[in-house]
Amino acid sequence: MKRGQLNLRAARAGLFLIGVGLQWWSAQSSSAIAFVGAFLLLLPGLKGIEHLARQLSRAYHPAAGWGLAVLAALLLNGLYGNLSFPGNSFLAGLFRSPVLGGNLAQLLANSLLVFWLLSFAQRTFHPPAYTNWADSRKSALSFLAYLTISLGLMWVVLLIRSLILDSGLQFDFRNIFNLRPLSLTGLASIVLLLFSLLLLSLWLGRAPMQLGLNRQQRLSAIAAALLASSLLMAILPVGISPLTGVLGLLLYLLLLDLFIELDAGSPAWLIVWLGLMATVGAAFSFKFKLDKDSQERLSFAQKLASSRDSLAEASLMALINSDTQLLRLVEQDGRTAERPSVEEKAEVYLLETYPYLGKNYRLQWDSTAFPAGQQLASGLYHLSPNSGYFAYAINLRRKGNGLLSFRPAIRPTERVLQETIPNNLARQAAYDLAVTFEDSLIVRRGATPEGRLLPAQWPPAGAWEEQVDSRYAVLHYHAPNGYLITVGEGQGGYLKPLSLFSYLFAMLLVAALLFFGISRYLLSFPATPPEMLIGEPSLRHRIQLAVIVLGMGAFIFIGLATIAYFRSTALQYHQERLLETVNVLVRSINLMEEPPPDALALNQLANTHKVDISLYRPDGQLLASSAPFLFRNRWKESRISPAALRALQERGFRPVVLDETVNDVAYKAAYVALPNKDGSPAYLVQIPYTATNQAMQENVVEFMGALFNFYVFLLLMGGALAIALANSITRPLAALGDKLRSFSLGPNEPLEWESPDEIGRLVQAYNQMVAKLEESAEKLRQSEREGAWREMAKQVAHEIKNPLTPMKLSIQYLQHARRSDPERAAALIDRVSKTLIEQIDGLAQIATEFSNFAKMPKPQNEHLVLNEVATSVYNLFTEHQEPAEDIQLILPEYPVPAFADKGQLIRVLNNLLKNAQQAIPEGRHGQIIIQLYQHDGNSIIKVSDNGSGIPEEVQPKVFEPNFTTKSSGMGLGLAMCKGMVEAAGGRLYFKTSKDEGTDFFVELPGLS
């Protein structure tokens, strides 16, 4: 590497360090915008780190580049582990939520870094030459590959467990669309890690197959990895039993091995893998959520039994020490019987002055009872436990009896403005609950089971037991103070885990589509390309992917349109309900004898209709409210909202509905004018309504969840139908392709297709072509046979004619000698007879060669050792070797087996050696080499000579039956040799060089 290039890479990598420093500074200065900008600067910085690491790998060692990349990831991880943001922003939550010894920001960063490191590793890793490795070394490497996959899966499970149990984030999987941004960030990080784990599994899972291990060896490596994983599961807090974990890992690794072995990626396999990863994520997330729910139910029951409330005690202490208004109310109640009860007056007073007490406690006045409980301060008593489930009591009169008892409110408030006040313990969780004391049911909320446990069935004091099924979970807790507390919670049935599965599957599908899109333009994951999951490009896969993508598009479009319509309809419905409520309240106010009503009357009316009411003068000044704490604590101005007054005036004081917010509580508020007799507005009424915001949102979210499940199910069904449809369409095309690949001039089988559609017409055209080709082939074969016989007849006639001419001349010469000189004729008989016998022997040899070629015997193949065959032929020729020839035999040190006809193989080698001897020109010292070796699993016998070579123009005719370069013979030798070798499953070929010699190769299939 040039020094200038290295400096440029280092400068680009410096952007990463600048980004790290800027993120540290932005966190110290609490600048979220600067932090996001610095994060964007990290992206080119990581690219620079990657380029520098690759250059270091090439220049020095791969470990140098990998070390730099890992060091950058660790640096960024350590930075996020030490940063913090103040406040309640999204960034503050990222760094404040603990996850597995770190925080949510580290989880998000690690999910991205793992994806980047995996891509970097695939692009820089070059596998070593492992062909000569021992089997033990290959098995050890396979064991490490499977163990790494298992460890990756366990790491993801640990992250899911910590995210659900330790982060403090809410994961209400019963209503997946209610998840907050931080919870969604955690789930998105888990999804990216699951997809990275899938890519890692596919990459490492190929290693055992690439190493050449058979199935038994791979299963042995899997078993060893499972054994090591079970030991780790017994140590690590994975939250499941080792047996369950090992069975899950076994299923995962076996499916992975099957997929790698089949090597048949397709959209169907893509859906299987994404569904499997979504199942892993959903199963463990839901399991750990059930564990967390159980812990929270137990904690809630234990706190419910103690009934101590620090906020309530602080308010009560302030009331006793410095408040005299409540005492005067009590005294007036004792003197004036027609006045409202002390409980009602105290509730209104407390709601204004001590809103936490007024909202979260119900009061009871007893003028004679004296408390029996723990005295916390002068006049303040803690009463728990008791048969009324009272928590506190105060003695306002100080001198004599008279007790105002406070009982925790159990049912949730239905008045929207009271949501600005903190909730007590019982209202902080929406559990069903029942409290029993001394065999009497004293508190009940929700749909707890009707049949309560008998006293003998309850667990001992301080213990608890739980019953959980798919629809409901109930916990029975026996408090040490005697309370028997039942806490119940709906589980939502089997559809809730399905909702989580659908959500994760959709997120994984989006991640896969993004991965495919990136990989199409950038070779980011060369070891696990998209084709490995979805298969090579084909018409079948294009149809499947097109249907799936169209299904997703339709799902998104119809889903968004349906949700928008549902929201609009729900909003209109709740606004109509709000206006109906307004009309009822206006009539109730008009029926009062002395309008405007005071705060007590408004509070009674608000309790009746379960809404808050505020009454204003026409100029906007507040007259009375059922939520006076808002104005006393200055959470809201004591004048009507200018926007509301302006809207009323613009609409002629007809009812209007506006969006408002108080103390971060958003709601809909209706404004209406109460008219005088002359029609002018006498009072302005404000009625906040929570149903238009909260209830509608819950309904919409519930509907979205059901719709999402339905569409994911349709997507899966559509994917299955797309696969079946594409297979049905492309099956005849694939069969047609197979037939075309095996198409020959011999017999070809026609295709069958019953439908008279486009494919049917294509199949019909193919069958017609097959029939025509068969007819043409038969004509061609007939022509070839006739041409071959004509050519053979000419050759035979020529070969026979050659000896007949000298035979005829010899006989004519003998006849002439007998007529002219009988004595000389007698002397010529022996010489002429010898000549005739030689020519007749030549004719017999011609007849024998022709007969052998026409009636080649069927081979008798057997297992033999080629070393012995080559040695036998070598000995045969060296026993009669001429001085001008040098024949050498080169054999390997190991036996080379084969399955062939030994006699025919010897004839082939005899023929090749004879041809080699005859190919050596006169005046050249002959060198013939017989060499036996193995190549690519095949056994090869090479016969080489240093003759004149075969001319280029006659090379294509070497193996034709009537080809010969000699002055005599039929030229059938090499043709017969070729037939014999091919009968043994091999092939006979040659390589030649002019004036240098020729190499003939007898290649036979090897035997293991």
N, C-alpha and C positions, 0 to 999 in steps of 0.2 A: 504494500500500500504506500502511495506517495504521502509525504509529510503534509502537503497542502490539503489533500483529501481528508486526512485524519483530522486536521485542524478545523476543516469545515464541518465534519460530523460532530466534533466536540462542541463547536459553536452552536449548532442546532440543538444538541442535547442540553446546552446551557439554558435554553428556554424552559426546560423542566425545572431546573433549580430556581429560576426566576419565578415561575408559577408557584412553586412551593413556598418561597419567601413571601410572595404577595398574599397567598392564602393565610399565612401566619399573621401578617400585618393586618389584613382585613378582619380576621377574627379578634385581634387585640383591640381594633378600633370599632368593632361591632358594625362593620359595613357589609351588608348582605350583597349589595350590587358589586362591590369590589371583589368579594369572595367568588361570586359567579363568574365575573370577568377573569379572575385568576384561574379558575377551574377550566375555562375555555382555553386559556393559554397553555394548560397542561397537555392538551391534545397534540398540538404540533411538537411540544417538548417530548412526549412519549414517542412520537414518530422519530424524532432525532435520536433518542436513546436507542431505538430499535436499529436504525441505520448504523450507529456507532458500534452497537453490539455485534451486528453482522460483520462489519469490517474487522473487528477484533477477533471474531471467530475465524475468519479467513487468514488473518495475518499471524495469529498466535495459536490459539487452541479453542475449540468450541466451548470449553468450560469458561473461558474469559468472557465471551459474549453472553452466555447464560447467566453468569454471575452478575454482570452489569444490569441485565434486565430484572433479575430477582432483587438486586439491591435497590433499584428504583421503586419497585413495588413495595418493599419493606419500608423504605423511607416515607412514601406516601401514606402507608398504613400507620406508621408511627406518628406522623403528623396529625392525622385525623383522630388518633387516640388521645391526643393531648390538647385539642382545640375545644372551645366552648363558645356559645353565643348566649347572651342574656335575653330575657323575655320569653314570650310564648310563641315565637315565630316558628315557621317550618324548619328553618336551619337550626334553631335552638333545640327543637325536638329531635332532630337528627343526631346531634352530639350529646343529648341528654338521655336518650333511650339506651339502656345497657343491653348488649347482645353478646353472649359467650366471651366474657372477659374484655369486650370492647364496647362499641356503640353501633347504633344503626348506620351512621355515616361510614364506619369501617366496613359494615356488611355490604352496603351499596358499592363502595369503592372496590372491595375485594371481589364482588361478583363481576365487575367490569375488568378488573386486573386479571382475574383467572381466565376470562375469555381472551384477553389480549395475550397473556403468556402462553396459552394453549395454541393460539395461532402462530405466535413467534416460534414455539418449539417445533411445530409441524413444518414450518418453512426453513428451519435451520438444521434439523436433525437429519443425518445421513446414516442409514443403517449399515453396520459393518458386514463384511463378507462372512456369512455364517455357514457356508456349505460344508466346510470341513470341521465344524464344531461337533463335539461329542454330544450324545443324547442327554447326558446328565446336565451339561451346561445349557442346552436348549430347554430342558424341563425346568431348570432353576429360573431362567429368564421368563418362562411362561408363568411360573408361580408368582414371580414379582409383578407381572402384568395384571394377573387376576387379583392379587392382594391390593395393588394400587387402586383398582376399580372398587373393591370392597371398602377400602379406607375412604375413598371419595364419597361413596354413598353414606357411610357412617358419619362423615363430617357434615354432609348436608342435613342428615337427620338431627345431629346435635345442634346445628344452627336453627332448624325449625323449632326444636324443643325450647331453646333459649329465647327465641323470638316470641314464642307464644307465652312462656311462663315467666320470663325475667324482664322483658322490655317495659312492662307497664302499659303497653298499647292495648286497645280494645279490638278484639277480633270476634265480631258477632257473625259467625258463619250461618246463622239462621236467616240473616238478611244481608247478603254479601255486598249489596250496593250501598249499604249504610257505612261501609268502612271509611275511616278517615284517611287523609293523604299520607300520614306517616305509616299507617297500617298497610296501605296500598304499596308504598315504597318498599316495605319489608317483603311483601308477597312478590313484588316484581323482582327483587333481588334473588329470592329463592327460585323463581322461575328461570332466571338467567343462569343460576348455578346448576339447576337441573338440566338445562339444555347443554351447558358446557360439560356436565357429567356424561350426557349421552354422546357427545362428540369424543370425549376422552375414552369412553368405553368402546366405541367403534374403532378408534385408532389402536388402542392397546389390545383389543380383542382379536385383531388381525395378526398380531405377532406370532402366536402359537401356530396358526395356519401357515404363515410365511416361513416359519422355521422348519416346516415339513413334519410336524408331529402328527401322529395318527390320533384317532378319536380316543382310544384308551389312554394314551399319554396325556391328552388334553384334560380328560376327566380326572386323571390322577392329580394334575396341577390344580384343577378346580377344588378337589377335595382337600388338598393341602392348604390352599388359600382360605377355605371355609373353616378349617380347624384353627388356623391362626386368628381369623376374624372372630370366632367364638370366644377365644381367650380375651381378645380386646373388648368384646361386648360385655364380658363379665366384669371388666374393670371400669370401662367408660360409662357415664350416666346416660345411655342412649334411651332409656325409658321403656324398653321392651325386653322380654326374656331372650336369652341367647338362642334358645330353640326356635322361637319365632323369627328372630333375625337371620339365623342360618338358613331356615327354609325359604325366607324371602330372597336372600342372596343366591341360593341355589337356583331358584326359579329364574332370577334375572340373568345369571351367568350361563345357564343352559339355553335360554332363549337367545342370548347374545351369540353363543357358539353356533347354534343352529342357523342364525341369520348369516353369520360369517361363512359358514360352510356352504349354504345354498347360494350365496353371492347373487341374490336375485332381488335387488332393490326395486321398489314399486311404490306408488301412492298408498297401496294397502298397508305395506310395511311401515310407511311413514306414519299413518294413523295409528298403527299398533304401538309404535315406539312413543309417539306423543301421548297416546292414551295411557301407556304404562307409566311414563314419567309424571303425568297428571295424577294418576292413581297414587303413586308414591307420595307426592306432595300433599294431596287431599287427605289421604289416610292418616299420615303422621300429624298433619296440622289439626285435623279433627280429633284425633286421639289425645293430643296434648291439650287441646282446648277443653275436652271433657275433663281431663285431670285438673286444669286450672279452675274450671267451673266448680268442681267438687271442693277444691280448697277454698274458693270464695264463698260457697254456701256454708261451709263449716265456720269460716271466720265471721260471716254475717250472723249466724246463729249464736256464736259465742259473744259477740258484741251486743246482740239483742238481749241476751240474758243479763248483762251487767247494767244496762240502762243508764249508765253515767254519760253525761253530755256536757262537755266543757263550755260550749257556747251558751247553753241554757243556764248553767250555773253562774256564769259571769253576768248574764242579764238579770237573773234573780237576785244576785247579790247587789247589783246596782239598784234594783227596784226596792229592796228592803232598806237599803242604807239611805237613799236620797229621794225616794218617790213617796208623795203623800196623796196624790190624786186618786190612786186606786183605793186607798183607805176611805176617802170621802165617798167614792162611789158605793162602797160596801155599806157604809153607815147610812147613806140615803136610801139604799135598797131596804135596809131594815126598818126605816120609818115610813116609807111610802110604798104601800102594797101594790098600787096600780102601775108603778113604774116597771120597766122591763127587768128581767132577772139579772142578778149580778154577773152571771156567766156571759150574757150577751154584751153587757156594758164593758166588762173586763176584756172581752175578745176584741171589741172595737178599739178600746184604749191601747191594749197591748199591740195590736196590729199597726197602730200609728207610732207608738213610742218605742216598743220593743218588738219589731217586726218578726224577728226569729222566733220568739215565744208565741206571738199571735198566729203565725203560720203553722208551726210544727207541734203545738200542744193544744189539747182540749181541756177545758177548765171545769171544775166542779166545786161548788161552795157548800160547806157544811158548817152551820153556826154553832154546833155543839161538839162535834168530834174533835178529839185531840190526837195528833199524829203518834203512831208507833213506828219509829224508824230511827235511822242514824241522823243525828243532828250535825249538819255541816257548818252552820253558823247560827248566830242568834236569830231565831225565827225561821230558819231554812232547814228542811229535813229531806233526807233521801229515804224513800219508803220501800224500795224494791228489796225483796219480793213481796207481793201481796196479791190478793184475789181480784183486785181491780186493775192490775198492771199499771198502777200509778208510779211515776218516777220521783216526783218532788212534791213538797207541800210547803206553803208559807203561812205563818200565823201573823195576819196583818194587825190584829187588835193588840197584840203583845200582852194585854191584860185580860185574861179570860180565854174562853174557848172561841173557836172560829178558824176554819181551815180552808184555804184555797188550794186544791190539789191540781197537779198538772199531769195529764196522761199523754204520752207520745201519740201524735197523729200517725195513723197507719196507712190510710188510703192516700193515694197521690192527689195533689191539688188539681182542680180543674179550672182554676182562674189564672189566666195567662200572666197577669202582672205580678202574681205571687211567685212566678218562676225567677224573678230577680232576687229573691231572698234565698239564702242557702237552705238546703234540705237537711232534716235530721237523718239519723242512721236508717230508720225504717223506710224512709222515702228515697234514699240514695240508690236502692236496688229494687227492681220491679219483680221481686220474688212473690210467689204465693206463700203465705205463712199462717201458722196457727200456733197459739201459745196456750198451754194448759197448766193450771196450778191447782193442786189438791183436787184432782179429778174433775175440774171444772174448766170448760173452754172459755177463756176470758178475752182472747183476741183472735180474729180470723180475717184474712184478706185473700181474695182470689179463689182459685179452684183447687184447694188442697184436697187430698182424698177424704171422702166422707167417713170411711171407717177408720177411727183413730186406734192406735195401739192400746191394748190393755196394759194396766200397770206392770203386769209380770212380763210383758213383751218388750218393754223399753230397756235399752242398754243401761248399765249401772251409771251412777252419777259421775259426770265428767267424760263419759264415753259417747260414741255416736255410731250410727250405722246408716247405710245408704242403699237405695234401690234405684237402679237406672235401667230404662229400656229405651226403645227408639223414639217414643213420644213424650216421656215424662221422667223426671229425676226427682226423687224425694229423699230428704235427709232428716233423720230423727236424732235430736241432740238432747241429752239429759244433763241440764246445767247443774252444777254443784249446789246452787241456791234453791233448787226445787222446781224451777221452770222446766216444762217439757215443751220443746220447741220443734216444730215441723216446718221445714223450708222446702218448697217445691218450685220446679221450673220446667216449662215446656221445652222439649228437645226438637220439635218440628218434624219428627219422623225421618224416614230415609231420604226424603227429597232434599234436606239441607246438606248432607254430604255430597249429594249429586250436584247441588248448586255450586259448591266449592270445586268439585271436579270439573264442571262445565266452565267455570271461570278460569281455572288454571289451564285447562285444555285450550281455551281460546287464546290465552296469553302465550302459551307455548306455540300455538299455530302461527300467531303473529311473529314470534321470534324466529320460527322456521322460515317464514316467507321473507323476512328481512335478511336472514342468513343466505337464502337462495339468491335474493337480489344482489347482495354484496358479492357473493362468490361468482356471480355471472360476469362481473367486470373486474374483480380482483381475486387473484388466486390466494385467498387468505388461509384456507385450510386444505392444502394439497393432499394430505393423508386421508381426509374424510370429505371428499367433494360431495356436492349435492347428489350426483349420480349414484353414490353409494346408498343413499336413502330412497330416492325416487326412481332409480334405474336410468339406463341410457335413454336418450331421446328416441321416442317411437310414437306412432300414431295412437297406440293404446294409452300410453301415459299422457299424451297431450289431451285426449278426450277426458280421461279421469281428472286431470288437473283443471281442465276448463270447466267441468261440471262443478268441482269443489269450489273453485274461485267464484263462479257465478252464484253458487249457493251462498257463499259468504257475503258477496255483494248484495244479494237479495235479502239476506238476514239483516245486514246492517241498515239497508234502506227501509225495509218494512218495519224493522224494530224501532228505528228512530221516528218514523212517521206514526207508528202506533202509540209510542210513548208520548209524543207531542200532542196527539189527539186526546189521549187519556188525561194528560195534565190539563189541557184546556177544558175538557168536559168536567173534570173534578173541580177545577178552580171555579167554573161557573156554578156548579152545584153548591159548593160551600159558600160562595157569595150570596146565593139565593137564600141559603139557610141563615146566613148572618143577617140579611135584611129581614127575614121572618122574625128572628130573635129581637131585632131592633124594634119592630112593630109591636111585639108583645110587651117589651119593656116600656115603650112609650105609653101604651094603654095603661099599664100598671101604675106609672108615675102620674098620669092624668087622673087616675081614680083616687089618689091620695087626697085626704081632706085638706092638708096644709102644705102644698108645694111652695117653695122647693123643699124636698126632704133633707134631713140632716144626714150625717155620716152613719149613724146607727140604722136609720131606715134604709139607706142605700146598701149597707152591708147585709141587712136581712134580705133585701131584694136580690142582691148579688148571690147570696147563698142559695136562694130559691132557684135562680136561673143559671147558676154556675158560671157567671161571667162577672167581670169588673165593670163598674159604672163610674163615670166622672161627669159632673154637672157644671156647666159654665154659663155666665151671663152672656147676653148678646155681644158685648164688647170683648169677650174672650177671657174674662177673669174667672178663676175657679171659685165655685160656691161650695161644693162638697164632692167627696170621692170615697169609693169603697176601698181604695188603696192609698190612704193618706200618707203612708210611709214614703212614697215616691217623692212627695213634695216636701215632707219634713226633712228628709235626708238630701234634698236638692238633687235627686236623681233625674227629676223632671221639673220644668218650669211650671209655676202656678198659673200660667196663662195658656190658652189653647194654642196649638201649633199654627203659626202664620200660614203654612201651606194648607191646613185644613180650613181655616177661616176664609182664605181666598177661594178655595174650591167650593165651599158652601155658597159664597156670594156669587160666584160665576154661574152656579147651577140653580140660582134662585132659591137657595136653602133647601133643595131637595137632597135626599141621602147620598153621601159619597163614601167610598171605601179607599183607604190609603194604606201604604206600607209604612210602618214605624219601627223604631228600635229604641229600647231602653236597657241600659246596662248589658249590652250585647245580646239581648233577647229580642228577636225579630218576630213581628206579628202583623196581622191585618187589623185595622181599626175602622169602625163605621162611625160616621158623624151624621147626626140628624137634629133638626130644629123642632122644638116644642112651640107651637104657635099660641099667640094670644087670641082673644076673641076677634080682634080686628085682622087677624092673619099674619101680623108681624111676629118675628121670632121672640119668644119670651125667654127661653133657655136653649142652650146647645148641649147635646148629650154625646159623649164619646163612649163607645163600647168596643174594647179590644176582643178579638176572637182568635183563639189559637187553632181551631180546626182548619182554617184556610191555609195555615202554614205547616203545622206539625202533622196533623192527621192526614192531610192531603199528601204530604211528602211521604209518610209511612205507607199510605195506600199505593202511591205511585211506585215506590221502591219495591214493595211487595209484588206488585204487578210486573215490574221490570225483571225481578228475579225469576218469577214463574215463566215469563216470556223468554228469558234468556235460556232457561233449562229446555224449554220446548224447541227453541231454534237450534241449540247445540245438538239436541237429539235428532232434529231434522237434518242438520248438517252431517251427522254421523250416518244416518240412514241414507241421505243423498250420496255420501261418499261410497257407501256400500253398493248402492244401486248404480252409481257411476262406474265402479269397478266391474260389476256384473255386466252392465250394458257395454262398456268398452271391450270386455272380454268376448262377449257374444258377437260384437261387430268385427273385431280383429282376429277372432279365432280362425275363420276361413281364410283370411288374408295371411295369417301366420302359416296355416297349412299349405296355402298356395306357395308361399315363399320357400317352405321346406321342400316342397315338390320341385320347385324350380331349381333350388340348390342341388338336388339329387337328380336333376333331369339328365337323361342320357338317350342314346339311340336305341337302347334296349327297351324292354317292357316298362311302361309307366302307368301307375294306378290312377284312375280318374277320381275326382272329388265329388262329394255328395252335398247338395244344398237344396232344401225343399222350397224355400221362399222364392217367388219370381221377382225379386227386387234387383237393385244394382249389383249386389254381391252375387246373387244367383246368376245374372247375365255374365258376370266376370268368370264365375266357375264354369258356366256352360261354354264360354269361349275357350277356356283352358282345356276342357274335355274334348272339344272339337279339334283343338290344336294337337292334343295327344293322339287322337285317332288318325288325323292326317299324317302326323309324324311317324306313327307306327307303320302306316301304309308306305310312306316314302322310305322309311328305314328298311322295310322288307324288300322293296325294289332295289335299294342300294346294296343290301346284302346279297341279293341275287346277282346284281351286276358285278359286285366284288368277287363273288364265287366264280362267276363265269370268267372274269378277267384274270383271276388268280390261276384258274385251271388252264386258260389259254397261255398265260405266261409260263406256267409250269410245263405245259405240253411242249412249248417251244424249247424250253431249257432241256427237258428230257430228250426231245428229238435231237437237239444239238449234241448232247452228251452221248447219246446212242450212235449218232451218225459219225462222230469222231472215230471210234474204234472200228466201225463197220467198213470204212473205206480202206484202211490197211489190210483188213481181213480179206476183203474182196480182191485186192491187188495181189496178195500173197497166194490166194487160191488160183487166180488167173495165171500167175507166174508159174505155179507148180504144174498146171495143165499144159501150158506151152512147153515146159521143159520135158514133160512126159511124151509129148508128141514129137518133139524135135530131138531129144536126147534122153531116152529112157534110163540109161545108166546114171546120168547126172541127176535125173528126177528122184531116183531112189535116195541119193545123197541129200537132196534138198528136203525130204519129208520131215526129218527131225527138226530142222531149223524152222520150217514153216509151221509145224505143229506147236513148237514152243511159242512162236509169235501169236498164233491163234489162241493158245491157252491164256497168255497174258491179257489179250484183249477181252476174252470171255470173262476173266476175273474182274477186269475193270467194269464190264457191264453188270456183273453180279454185285459189285460194291455200290454202283449207282442204284440198283434195285433195293439194296439193303438200306441205304440212306433214306431213300424215299419212303420205304416202309416204316422205318423208325420215326420219321417225322409225322407221318399220317397216323400211326398207332403208338403215340407216346404212352408208356405204361403209367398207371395211376401211382402217385408217390406213396410210399410207406413211411410216413414221418415217425421219428422216434427221438427220444432224448439222447443226445450225444455230446461229446466234447470236441470242439473244433480244433484244439491243439493236436489231438490224435489224427484227425482227418488230414490236416495240413502236413503233419510229419509223414504219414503214409504216402501221400502224393510226392513229397520231396524225396523220400527214399527211392520211389519207383524211378524217378528221373535221374537221380544222381548215380544210380547203379550203372546206367548206360550213358553217362554224360560224355559229350564230345569235348576235346581239349579247348575248342574255341568258346565254350560257354562256361559262365561262372554263376551257378544257382545258389542263392542264399535263403535261409529260413530264419525269420525273426518272430519269436513267440514271447508272449507275456509270461511273468512268473506265476500267474494264477490261472486256473482252468477257466475256459470260456465256454459256457454251455450253449446249446441251441436245440431247436426242435425241427428236424428236417429228415429227408430221405438220404441216408448215408451213401448209397450207391450212386444216386443221381448227383449228389454233391461232388463225389470223386470224379464222375464223368465231366462235370463242369470244370473242375480244376485241371483235369487232364487236357481238356480242349483248350483252356486258356493258356496253359504252359506250351502246348504244341504251337499255338498261334504265336506266342512270344518267341519261340525258337525260330519260326519261319519268318518273323518280322525283322530279324537282325540281318542287315545286308552283309554281303561278302566283304571281307577285308576288315571288319570291325570286331573287336573282342566283345563277345556277348556277356551281358550282365542281366540276370533275371533275379528278382527279389520277391519272395513270398512272405508277406507280413500279416500277422493276426493282431488285432487290437479292438478296443471298445470305444464308442463315441456316442454321447447323448443316449445312453442306454441300449444302443444297438451293437451287434457284433459284426465286424468287417474283416474280410480277407482281401488283401490287395495284392494283385499280381502285376509287377512292374517290369518293363524291359527298356533297353536303351536302343531300340530299333529306329527305323526311319519315321515312325508316326503314321497316323491315318490322315490322308489328305482331307481338306475341309469340305470339298465338294461331295465326297462319298460318305461323310460321317452320318448323315441322316439315314443311310441305307444299311448301316452295319448290321442291324438285327433283323433285316428282312430275310425271308426264307431263301430267296434265290440269289443272295448277294455273296460274291466271293472275289478275292483279288488274286487267287491262285489260278494256275493254268489248267487245273483239273478239279473235280469234285462239284457237288451240288450247291455248296454254300449254305448248308442247313445247320452247321454246327452251332454258331452263336445264337441263331433263332431257337434251337432246341435248348441251349443253356439258359436263355432268358426265360423260357417257359418253365423250366425246372426250378429256377430260383424263385419265380413268382408263385409257383405252386407251394413253396415253403413259407409264403408270406413276406418274402424279401424283394429285393430289386437288384438288377445288374446294370451297371453304367460304367462309363469310362471317361478319362481325361487324357488328352493327347497333345503333344507339342511336335511341331515339324522338326525332323532330324534329331530329336532328343529322346523320343520314346513315348510309350503309352502306358497308362495305369488303368487296369480293369478292377472294379470294386464289386465284390459279392457282399451285399449288406443284408443281414438277417435280424429279425426281432430278438432283442435280448431277453434272457430269463433271469428273474430275481432268485 
